[in-house]
């Protein structure tokens, strides 16, 4: 069957799965611990910030929406501590309460990395562009209902349960306008750029430029950049 007979469609659940994979991948890499999510998704009628730590970010562009992650105190502290230890911080120097500004700042930074990874995948896989605002992290003791931009004609909301290595739970909520992306022509998504490879290439290029056009000097600069 040709693509014209059965076009490839990318809908709300596909967006949600892509976002869940970003959450899992970023937090797993940041904490060196397995972050997994439920195979079941819950349809909800509204998005909410809930205790103990709620974080939200708005995005706009090819499509608009809202991402909310609600962390329990235990989940937030586990992720915060593992991330900071991986960054080289001593455990004795870490905050001891989830209400600390340092914990909120770190969780906000992780949220920023998650949405950044998601928007990058959207650009590569759907060939569209979305922008995000700065994530907002709030320590709260009551539920706060968030409404998505009123420009959404058919808002759809979903909730997914996540589990940390120590089986602490947090929840992801996504609200977007009902939309589908239909592939008109076949294409291969761009590969994910390797940051380490880009840095190495930049160092080699810079070293060669500083050495001039002399072949021997260029070769020496290349070996130097490679640490040889």
C-alpha atoms as a printed R data frame, in Angstrom:
    type eleno elety resid chain resno       x      y      z
1   ATOM     1    CA   UNK     A     1   0.000  0.000  0.000
2   ATOM     2    CA   UNK     A     2   1.425  3.360 -0.978
3   ATOM     3    CA   UNK     A     3   1.798  6.341  1.358
4   ATOM     4    CA   UNK     A     4  -0.991  8.074 -0.581
5   ATOM     5    CA   UNK     A     5  -3.324  5.167  0.292
6   ATOM     6    CA   UNK     A     6  -2.343  5.129  3.986
7   ATOM     7    CA   UNK     A     7  -0.548  8.329  5.067
8   ATOM     8    CA   UNK     A     8   1.585  8.423  8.194
9   ATOM     9    CA   UNK     A     9  -0.287 10.311 10.915
10  ATOM    10    CA   UNK     A    10   1.241 11.760 14.098
11  ATOM    11    CA   UNK     A    11  -1.419 12.658 16.675
12  ATOM    12    CA   UNK     A    12  -1.847 13.653 20.323
13  ATOM    13    CA   UNK     A    13  -0.802 10.291 21.753
14  ATOM    14    CA   UNK     A    14   2.315 10.323 19.563
15  ATOM    15    CA   UNK     A    15   3.207 13.781 20.888
16  ATOM    16    CA   UNK     A    16   2.654 12.514 24.410
17  ATOM    17    CA   UNK     A    17   4.851  9.453 23.860
18  ATOM    18    CA   UNK     A    18   7.615 11.623 22.435
19  ATOM    19    CA   UNK     A    19   7.399 13.886 25.488
20  ATOM    20    CA   UNK     A    20   7.406 10.902 27.877
21  ATOM    21    CA   UNK     A    21  10.518  9.553 26.175
22  ATOM    22    CA   UNK     A    22  12.194 12.949 26.634
23  ATOM    23    CA   UNK     A    23  11.325 12.966 30.349
24  ATOM    24    CA   UNK     A    24  12.644  9.440 30.803
25  ATOM    25    CA   UNK     A    25  15.808  9.972 28.748
26  ATOM    26    CA   UNK     A    26  16.808 13.311 30.298
27  ATOM    27    CA   UNK     A    27  16.175 12.288 33.915
28  ATOM    28    CA   UNK     A    28  17.795  8.881 33.440
29  ATOM    29    CA   UNK     A    29  20.931 10.515 32.047
30  ATOM    30    CA   UNK     A    30  20.948 13.247 34.701
31  ATOM    31    CA   UNK     A    31  20.557 10.913 37.673
32  ATOM    32    CA   UNK     A    32  22.126  7.704 36.345
33  ATOM    33    CA   UNK     A    33  19.011  5.916 37.523
34  ATOM    34    CA   UNK     A    34  16.157  4.337 35.596
35  ATOM    35    CA   UNK     A    35  13.136  6.595 35.142
36  ATOM    36    CA   UNK     A    36  10.199  4.724 33.648
37  ATOM    37    CA   UNK     A    37   6.586  5.567 32.846
38  ATOM    38    CA   UNK     A    38   3.303  3.681 32.842
39  ATOM    39    CA   UNK     A    39   2.116  2.033 29.665
40  ATOM    40    CA   UNK     A    40  -1.357  3.455 30.326
41  ATOM    41    CA   UNK     A    41  -2.338  7.075 29.729
42  ATOM    42    CA   UNK     A    42  -5.210  8.842 31.476
43  ATOM    43    CA   UNK     A    43  -7.545 11.268 29.710
44  ATOM    44    CA   UNK     A    44  -8.239 14.276 31.937
45  ATOM    45    CA   UNK     A    45 -10.399 17.375 31.605
46  ATOM    46    CA   UNK     A    46  -8.031 19.907 33.188
47  ATOM    47    CA   UNK     A    47  -4.366 20.336 34.023
48  ATOM    48    CA   UNK     A    48  -3.359 21.087 37.613
49  ATOM    49    CA   UNK     A    49  -0.351 21.960 39.701
50  ATOM    50    CA   UNK     A    50  -0.375 19.703 42.747
51  ATOM    51    CA   UNK     A    51   1.676 19.326 45.943
52  ATOM    52    CA   UNK     A    52   4.485 19.075 46.674
53  ATOM    53    CA   UNK     A    53   6.372 20.649 43.755
54  ATOM    54    CA   UNK     A    54   4.651 21.598 40.532
55  ATOM    55    CA   UNK     A    55   6.382 22.781 37.387
56  ATOM    56    CA   UNK     A    56   4.837 24.047 34.179
57  ATOM    57    CA   UNK     A    57   5.992 25.371 30.821
58  ATOM    58    CA   UNK     A    58   4.063 26.777 27.860
59  ATOM    59    CA   UNK     A    59   5.030 26.228 24.247
60  ATOM    60    CA   UNK     A    60   3.825 27.830 21.031
61  ATOM    61    CA   UNK     A    61   4.537 27.781 17.312
62  ATOM    62    CA   UNK     A    62   3.531 24.891 15.054
63  ATOM    63    CA   UNK     A    63   1.110 23.942 17.806
64  ATOM    64    CA   UNK     A    64   0.401 25.321 21.274
65  ATOM    65    CA   UNK     A    65   0.197 23.565 24.594
66  ATOM    66    CA   UNK     A    66   1.080 23.251 28.234
67  ATOM    67    CA   UNK     A    67   3.296 20.741 30.042
68  ATOM    68    CA   UNK     A    68   2.931 20.190 33.786
69  ATOM    69    CA   UNK     A    69   5.001 17.886 35.996
70  ATOM    70    CA   UNK     A    70   3.928 17.305 39.611
71  ATOM    71    CA   UNK     A    71   6.595 15.883 41.917
72  ATOM    72    CA   UNK     A    72   6.046 14.442 45.343
73  ATOM    73    CA   UNK     A    73   8.563 15.644 47.925
74  ATOM    74    CA   UNK     A    74  10.230 12.226 47.902
75  ATOM    75    CA   UNK     A    75  10.554 12.095 44.107
76  ATOM    76    CA   UNK     A    76  11.881 15.664 43.913
77  ATOM    77    CA   UNK     A    77  14.512 15.059 46.602
78  ATOM    78    CA   UNK     A    78  15.628 11.780 45.034
79  ATOM    79    CA   UNK     A    79  16.085 13.376 41.600
80  ATOM    80    CA   UNK     A    80  17.717 16.493 43.068
81  ATOM    81    CA   UNK     A    81  20.211 14.564 45.192
82  ATOM    82    CA   UNK     A    82  21.215 12.124 42.442
83  ATOM    83    CA   UNK     A    83  21.607 14.917 39.889
84  ATOM    84    CA   UNK     A    84  23.755 17.065 42.178
85  ATOM    85    CA   UNK     A    85  25.948 14.113 43.188
86  ATOM    86    CA   UNK     A    86  26.475 13.308 39.504
87  ATOM    87    CA   UNK     A    87  27.494 16.947 39.028
88  ATOM    88    CA   UNK     A    88  30.205 16.460 41.665
89  ATOM    89    CA   UNK     A    89  28.520 17.968 44.733
90  ATOM    90    CA   UNK     A    90  29.172 16.405 48.132
91  ATOM    91    CA   UNK     A    91  26.083 15.031 49.841
92  ATOM    92    CA   UNK     A    92  26.890 17.036 52.963
93  ATOM    93    CA   UNK     A    93  26.480 20.250 50.945
94  ATOM    94    CA   UNK     A    94  23.040 19.422 49.526
95  ATOM    95    CA   UNK     A    95  19.738 20.946 50.613
96  ATOM    96    CA   UNK     A    96  17.815 18.794 53.064
97  ATOM    97    CA   UNK     A    97  14.262 20.019 52.346
98  ATOM    98    CA   UNK     A    98  12.209 20.015 49.160
99  ATOM    99    CA   UNK     A    99  11.063 23.565 50.014
100 ATOM   100    CA   UNK     A   100  14.613 24.873 49.467
101 ATOM   101    CA   UNK     A   101  15.095 27.321 46.601
102 ATOM   102    CA   UNK     A   102  18.029 25.215 45.440
103 ATOM   103    CA   UNK     A   103  15.774 22.195 44.929
104 ATOM   104    CA   UNK     A   104  13.269 24.280 42.955
105 ATOM   105    CA   UNK     A   105  16.028 25.735 40.788
106 ATOM   106    CA   UNK     A   106  17.464 22.319 39.989
107 ATOM   107    CA   UNK     A   107  14.061 20.831 39.167
108 ATOM   108    CA   UNK     A   108  13.352 23.827 36.947
109 ATOM   109    CA   UNK     A   109  16.643 23.271 35.110
110 ATOM   110    CA   UNK     A   110  15.784 19.603 34.562
111 ATOM   111    CA   UNK     A   111  12.360 20.637 33.256
112 ATOM   112    CA   UNK     A   112  14.083 23.035 30.857
113 ATOM   113    CA   UNK     A   113  16.297 20.227 29.563
114 ATOM   114    CA   UNK     A   114  13.277 17.949 29.115
115 ATOM   115    CA   UNK     A   115  11.274 20.445 27.071
116 ATOM   116    CA   UNK     A   116  14.395 21.398 25.104
117 ATOM   117    CA   UNK     A   117  14.908 17.747 24.155
118 ATOM   118    CA   UNK     A   118  11.231 17.495 23.191
119 ATOM   119    CA   UNK     A   119  11.242 20.608 20.990
120 ATOM   120    CA   UNK     A   120  14.381 19.353 19.258
121 ATOM   121    CA   UNK     A   121  12.675 16.074 18.399
122 ATOM   122    CA   UNK     A   122   9.613 17.930 17.125
123 ATOM   123    CA   UNK     A   123  11.809 19.957 14.767
124 ATOM   124    CA   UNK     A   124  13.558 16.836 13.450
125 ATOM   125    CA   UNK     A   125  10.625 14.423 13.244
126 ATOM   126    CA   UNK     A   126   7.686 16.702 12.381
127 ATOM   127    CA   UNK     A   127   9.605 19.426 10.526
128 ATOM   128    CA   UNK     A   128   7.874 22.173 12.466
129 ATOM   129    CA   UNK     A   129   9.012 24.601 15.136
130 ATOM   130    CA   UNK     A   130   7.794 25.307 18.655
131 ATOM   131    CA   UNK     A   131   9.168 27.675 21.263
132 ATOM   132    CA   UNK     A   132   8.978 27.441 25.042
133 ATOM   133    CA   UNK     A   133   8.894 29.906 27.893
134 ATOM   134    CA   UNK     A   134  11.087 29.627 30.970
135 ATOM   135    CA   UNK     A   135   9.792 26.775 33.166
136 ATOM   136    CA   UNK     A   136   8.065 27.901 36.354
137 ATOM   137    CA   UNK     A   137   8.580 25.787 39.488
138 ATOM   138    CA   UNK     A   138   6.335 26.235 42.523
139 ATOM   139    CA   UNK     A   139   6.381 24.662 45.969
140 ATOM   140    CA   UNK     A   140   2.704 24.418 46.892
141 ATOM   141    CA   UNK     A   141   0.455 22.762 49.468
142 ATOM   142    CA   UNK     A   142  -2.818 23.116 47.563
143 ATOM   143    CA   UNK     A   143  -3.998 22.131 44.105
144 ATOM   144    CA   UNK     A   144  -3.900 24.911 41.494
145 ATOM   145    CA   UNK     A   145  -5.845 24.542 38.241
146 ATOM   146    CA   UNK     A   146  -4.090 25.775 35.099
147 ATOM   147    CA   UNK     A   147  -5.966 26.594 31.900
148 ATOM   148    CA   UNK     A   148  -4.349 26.475 28.481
149 ATOM   149    CA   UNK     A   149  -4.294 29.479 26.140
150 ATOM   150    CA   UNK     A   150  -7.842 30.220 24.963
151 ATOM   151    CA   UNK     A   151  -6.675 30.019 21.331
152 ATOM   152    CA   UNK     A   152  -6.968 26.250 21.620
153 ATOM   153    CA   UNK     A   153 -10.151 25.208 19.829
154 ATOM   154    CA   UNK     A   154 -10.185 21.543 20.845
155 ATOM   155    CA   UNK     A   155  -7.968 21.157 23.912
156 ATOM   156    CA   UNK     A   156  -6.970 17.620 24.804
157 ATOM   157    CA   UNK     A   157  -5.344 16.740 28.130
158 ATOM   158    CA   UNK     A   158  -3.480 13.615 29.177
159 ATOM   159    CA   UNK     A   159  -1.769 12.401 32.365
160 ATOM   160    CA   UNK     A   160   1.008  9.795 32.650
161 ATOM   161    CA   UNK     A   161   2.486  8.275 35.803
162 ATOM   162    CA   UNK     A   162   6.275  8.099 36.184
163 ATOM   163    CA   UNK     A   163   8.376  6.039 38.578
164 ATOM   164    CA   UNK     A   164  11.879  6.783 39.861
165 ATOM   165    CA   UNK     A   165  14.565  4.217 40.676
166 ATOM   166    CA   UNK     A   166  13.351  4.145 44.281
167 ATOM   167    CA   UNK     A   167   9.730  3.839 43.094
168 ATOM   168    CA   UNK     A   168   8.780  7.379 44.054
169 ATOM   169    CA   UNK     A   169   5.999  8.691 41.831
170 ATOM   170    CA   UNK     A   170   5.515 11.864 39.833
171 ATOM   171    CA   UNK     A   171   3.018 12.812 37.139
172 ATOM   172    CA   UNK     A   172   3.282 14.386 33.717
173 ATOM   173    CA   UNK     A   173   0.310 16.269 32.284
174 ATOM   174    CA   UNK     A   174   0.098 17.511 28.687
175 ATOM   175    CA   UNK     A   175  -2.588 19.768 27.241
176 ATOM   176    CA   UNK     A   176  -2.574 20.540 23.503
177 ATOM   177    CA   UNK     A   177  -5.006 21.485 20.807
178 ATOM   178    CA   UNK     A   178  -6.413 18.455 18.996
179 ATOM   179    CA   UNK     A   179  -4.172 18.133 15.941
180 ATOM   180    CA   UNK     A   180  -2.664 15.622 13.561
181 ATOM   181    CA   UNK     A   181   0.494 15.797 11.489
182 ATOM   182    CA   UNK     A   182   0.164 13.909  8.188
183 ATOM   183    CA   UNK     A   183   3.282 13.052  6.207
184 ATOM   184    CA   UNK     A   184   2.907 14.357  2.646
185 ATOM   185    CA   UNK     A   185   6.304 13.272  1.331
186 ATOM   186    CA   UNK     A   186   8.723 10.655  2.590
187 ATOM   187    CA   UNK     A   187  11.800 11.941  4.444
188 ATOM   188    CA   UNK     A   188  14.400 10.800  6.922
189 ATOM   189    CA   UNK     A   189  14.458 12.727 10.233
190 ATOM   190    CA   UNK     A   190  17.761 14.427 10.958
191 ATOM   191    CA   UNK     A   191  20.038 12.543 13.286
192 ATOM   192    CA   UNK     A   192  20.421 13.806 16.843
193 ATOM   193    CA   UNK     A   193  23.635 15.861 16.995
194 ATOM   194    CA   UNK     A   194  26.306 14.505 19.351
195 ATOM   195    CA   UNK     A   195  27.439 17.403 21.611
196 ATOM   196    CA   UNK     A   196  30.829 15.793 22.302
197 ATOM   197    CA   UNK     A   197  31.475 15.294 18.592
198 ATOM   198    CA   UNK     A   198  30.488 18.882 17.799
199 ATOM   199    CA   UNK     A   199  32.835 20.200 20.494
200 ATOM   200    CA   UNK     A   200  35.684 18.038 19.177
201 ATOM   201    CA   UNK     A   201  35.099 19.184 15.597
202 ATOM   202    CA   UNK     A   202  35.003 22.807 16.717
203 ATOM   203    CA   UNK     A   203  38.288 22.409 18.597
204 ATOM   204    CA   UNK     A   204  39.969 20.794 15.598
205 ATOM   205    CA   UNK     A   205  38.704 23.485 13.218
206 ATOM   206    CA   UNK     A   206  39.827 26.261 15.552
207 ATOM   207    CA   UNK     A   207  43.258 24.699 16.016
208 ATOM   208    CA   UNK     A   208  43.762 24.246 12.283
209 ATOM   209    CA   UNK     A   209  42.687 27.839 11.603
210 ATOM   210    CA   UNK     A   210  45.171 29.140 14.174
211 ATOM   211    CA   UNK     A   211  47.946 27.065 12.619
212 ATOM   212    CA   UNK     A   212  47.433 28.554  9.157
213 ATOM   213    CA   UNK     A   213  47.492 26.655  5.863
214 ATOM   214    CA   UNK     A   214  50.851 24.899  6.282
215 ATOM   215    CA   UNK     A   215  50.111 21.123  6.000
216 ATOM   216    CA   UNK     A   216  52.619 20.128  8.664
217 ATOM   217    CA   UNK     A   217  51.384 22.772 11.074
218 ATOM   218    CA   UNK     A   218  47.807 21.764 10.353
219 ATOM   219    CA   UNK     A   219  48.599 18.131 11.111
220 ATOM   220    CA   UNK     A   220  50.365 19.110 14.342
221 ATOM   221    CA   UNK     A   221  47.373 21.233 15.370
222 ATOM   222    CA   UNK     A   222  45.010 18.344 14.661
223 ATOM   223    CA   UNK     A   223  47.060 15.962 16.819
224 ATOM   224    CA   UNK     A   224  47.269 18.578 19.579
225 ATOM   225    CA   UNK     A   225  43.507 19.084 19.546
226 ATOM   226    CA   UNK     A   226  43.067 15.332 19.861
227 ATOM   227    CA   UNK     A   227  45.442 15.264 22.838
228 ATOM   228    CA   UNK     A   228  48.164 13.316 21.011
